[in-house]
Amino acid sequence: MTSQGVYSQAEARRAHPRDLNLGNRMGNSALRAHVETAQKTGVFQLKDRGLTEFPLELQKLTSNLRTIDLSNNKIESLPPMLIGKFTLLKSLSLNNNKLTFLPDELCNLKKLEMLSLNNNHLTELPSTFGQLSALKTLSLSGNQLRTLPPQLCSLRHLDVMDLSKNQIRSIPDTVGELQVIELNLNQNQISQISVKISCCPRLKILRLEENCLELSMLPQSILSDSQICLLAVEGNLFEIKKLRELEGYDKYMERFTATKKKFA
């Protein structure tokens, strides 16, 4: 390791032999060109390259990068000692990889506003996930989450959250603390929803399509006593026309119509 705490190429390769994949697939000169460009632009994008490791060459850019996109690769883990050092990073995309867990150090990214981890193999989030205090957009579609992670309730600036295509079966009382404007829970296995979902102070759009909901399990307060102005529930265990017969549906339609007019 150098005096600046940066691994030499030889050291990095010895510690992570599989990272040779990166040089082999691209060639050293091509990789150098990507790194040099990123140093100037603050954007590093390497999609569809068959990478199995997070590129250690990025350790040279920890104080430069604002955007990293490594989607559509085969990355199985993030290096704990490196991932938390991107102090200016605002956007991180690792869609369509093979991640099974996230290191706690990821939660040191205090300026991160967008995190997209769709189509990985995540079953849980780090306990410190709530420390991502600047996060505005979170996409975790197509993972293996079985519950709504309570850490998400600590994210005070989160606007949009996509948890579709997971294995979530119920929505607990903690949901009432969520600050999101849009919550996508499509294509899970949800059969129960806490009435507390009506207490979400900013929730306007709730997507619950293709779940396992009986009409009796849908809290009527979503219709009568919430801020929700777009409720998508097609593909559950009831007919939509039955929803229209519920008490409070007229109040929901007032909100829906007012919002529609606002954006017309």
KANOR-V878693 format. One record per residue. N is the residue number from 1. SS is DSSP state (alpha for helix, beta for strand, coil for the rest). PHI is phi in radians with two decimals (999 if undefined). OMEGA is omega as a letter, one per 30 degrees, with the letter a starting at -180 (999 if undefined). Layout:
# KANOR-V878693
[[N SS PHI OMEGA] [N SS PHI OMEGA]]
This chain:
# KANOR-V878693
[[1 coil 999 a] [2 coil -1.36 a] [3 coil -1.15 l] [4 coil -1.51 l] [5 coil 1.39 a] [6 coil -1.82 l] [7 coil -1.23 l] [8 coil -1.25 a] [9 alpha -1.01 a] [10 alpha -1.12 l] [11 alpha -1.11 a] [12 alpha -1.07 a] [13 alpha -1.21 l] [14 alpha -1.15 a] [15 alpha -1.27 a] [16 coil -2.36 a] [17 alpha -1.01 a] [18 alpha -1.19 a] [19 alpha -1.23 l] [20 alpha -0.99 l] [21 alpha -0.82 a] [22 alpha -1.09 l] [23 alpha -1.15 a] [24 alpha -1.12 a] [25 alpha -1.29 a] [26 alpha -1.90 a] [27 coil 1.54 a] [28 alpha -1.08 a] [29 alpha -1.18 l] [30 alpha -1.15 l] [31 alpha -1.14 l] [32 alpha -1.01 l] [33 alpha -1.10 l] [34 alpha -1.10 a] [35 alpha -1.14 a] [36 alpha -1.13 l] [37 alpha -1.10 a] [38 alpha -1.11 l] [39 alpha -1.09 a] [40 alpha -1.51 a] [41 alpha -1.66 a] [42 coil 1.40 a] [43 beta -2.15 l] [44 beta -2.11 a] [45 beta -2.29 l] [46 coil -2.43 a] [47 coil -1.83 l] [48 coil 1.01 a] [49 coil -1.96 a] [50 coil 1.26 a] [51 coil -1.15 l] [52 coil -1.84 a] [53 coil -2.31 l] [54 coil -1.12 a] [55 coil -1.12 a] [56 alpha -1.18 l] [57 alpha -1.04 a] [58 alpha -1.25 l] [59 alpha -1.09 l] [60 alpha -1.31 a] [61 alpha -2.06 a] [62 coil -1.07 a] [63 coil -1.77 a] [64 coil -1.92 a] [65 coil -1.29 l] [66 coil -1.94 a] [67 beta -2.41 l] [68 beta -2.24 l] [69 beta -2.29 l] [70 coil -2.12 a] [71 coil -1.22 l] [72 coil 1.07 l] [73 coil -2.17 a] [74 coil -2.26 a] [75 coil -1.25 a] [76 coil -1.73 a] [77 coil -2.72 l] [78 coil -1.90 a] [79 coil -1.22 a] [80 alpha -0.98 a] [81 alpha -1.28 a] [82 alpha -1.89 a] [83 alpha -1.07 a] [84 coil -1.47 a] [85 coil -1.67 a] [86 coil -1.44 a] [87 coil -1.18 a] [88 coil -1.80 a] [89 coil -1.12 l] [90 coil -1.92 a] [91 beta -2.40 l] [92 beta -2.30 a] [93 beta -2.13 l] [94 coil -2.38 l] [95 coil -1.15 l] [96 coil 0.98 l] [97 coil -2.15 a] [98 coil -2.22 a] [99 coil -1.18 l] [100 coil -1.90 l] [101 coil -2.73 l] [102 coil -2.07 l] [103 coil -1.26 l] [104 alpha -0.99 a] [105 alpha -1.09 l] [106 alpha -0.98 a] [107 alpha -1.35 l] [108 alpha -1.46 a] [109 coil -1.43 a] [110 coil -1.22 l] [111 coil -1.81 a] [112 coil -1.17 a] [113 coil -1.89 a] [114 beta -2.34 l] [115 beta -2.24 a] [116 beta -2.17 a] [117 coil -2.26 a] [118 coil -1.11 l] [119 coil 1.01 l] [120 coil -2.10 a] [121 coil -2.21 a] [122 coil -1.35 l] [123 coil -1.88 l] [124 coil -2.77 l] [125 coil -1.98 l] [126 coil -1.02 l] [127 coil -1.11 a] [128 coil -1.62 a] [129 alpha -1.01 l] [130 alpha -1.16 l] [131 alpha -1.39 l] [132 coil -1.37 a] [133 coil -1.19 a] [134 coil -1.66 a] [135 coil -1.10 l] [136 coil -1.97 a] [137 beta -2.28 a] [138 beta -2.27 l] [139 beta -2.11 a] [140 coil -2.25 a] [141 coil -1.14 l] [142 coil 1.27 l] [143 coil -1.94 a] [144 coil -2.22 l] [145 coil -1.21 a] [146 coil -1.83 l] [147 coil -2.37 l] [148 coil -1.39 a] [149 coil -1.07 a] [150 alpha -1.10 l] [151 alpha -1.03 a] [152 alpha -1.15 a] [153 alpha -1.26 l] [154 alpha -1.52 a] [155 coil -1.51 a] [156 coil -1.33 a] [157 coil -1.90 a] [158 coil -1.24 a] [159 coil -1.74 a] [160 beta -2.23 l] [161 beta -2.35 a] [162 beta -1.98 l] [163 coil -2.05 a] [164 coil -1.17 l] [165 coil 1.02 l] [166 coil -1.97 a] [167 coil -2.20 a] [168 coil -1.27 a] [169 coil -1.83 a] [170 beta -2.58 l] [171 beta -1.96 a] [172 coil -1.41 a] [173 alpha -1.06 a] [174 alpha -1.07 a] [175 alpha -1.00 a] [176 alpha -1.12 a] [177 alpha -1.62 l] [178 coil -1.10 a] [179 coil -1.81 a] [180 coil -1.19 l] [181 coil -1.62 l] [182 beta -2.25 a] [183 beta -2.22 a] [184 beta -1.86 l] [185 coil -2.10 a] [186 coil -1.02 l] [187 coil 0.98 l] [188 coil -1.94 l] [189 coil -2.19 a] [190 coil -1.24 l] [191 coil -2.13 l] [192 beta -2.41 l] [193 beta -2.34 l] [194 coil -1.14 l] [195 alpha -1.08 a] [196 alpha -1.12 l] [197 alpha -1.07 l] [198 alpha -1.25 a] [199 alpha -1.58 l] [200 coil -1.02 a] [201 coil -1.20 a] [202 coil -2.08 a] [203 coil -1.20 a] [204 coil -1.93 a] [205 beta -2.15 l] [206 beta -2.18 a] [207 beta -1.91 a] [208 coil -2.28 a] [209 coil -1.21 l] [210 coil 0.97 l] [211 coil -2.07 a] [212 coil -2.09 a] [213 coil -1.50 l] [214 coil -1.41 a] [215 alpha -1.06 a] [216 alpha -1.18 a] [217 alpha -1.61 l] [218 coil -1.58 a] [219 coil -1.00 a] [220 coil -1.15 l] [221 alpha -1.15 l] [222 alpha -1.03 a] [223 alpha -1.39 a] [224 alpha -1.61 a] [225 coil -2.35 l] [226 coil -2.29 l] [227 coil -1.61 a] [228 coil -1.16 l] [229 coil -2.07 l] [230 beta -2.47 a] [231 beta -2.04 a] [232 beta -1.91 a] [233 coil -2.31 l] [234 coil -1.08 l] [235 coil 1.45 l] [236 coil -1.84 a] [237 coil -1.64 l] [238 coil -2.67 l] [239 coil -1.52 a] [240 alpha -1.05 a] [241 alpha -1.11 l] [242 alpha -1.23 l] [243 alpha -1.07 a] [244 coil -1.18 a] [245 coil -1.56 a] [246 coil -1.27 l] [247 coil -1.11 a] [248 coil 1.75 a] [249 alpha -1.11 l] [250 alpha -1.12 l] [251 alpha -1.17 l] [252 alpha -1.06 a] [253 alpha -1.16 l] [254 alpha -1.09 l] [255 alpha -1.15 l] [256 alpha -1.05 a] [257 alpha -1.17 l] [258 alpha -1.09 l] [259 alpha -1.18 l] [260 alpha -1.07 l] [261 alpha -1.13 a] [262 alpha -1.07 a] [263 coil -1.80 a] [264 coil -1.25 999]]
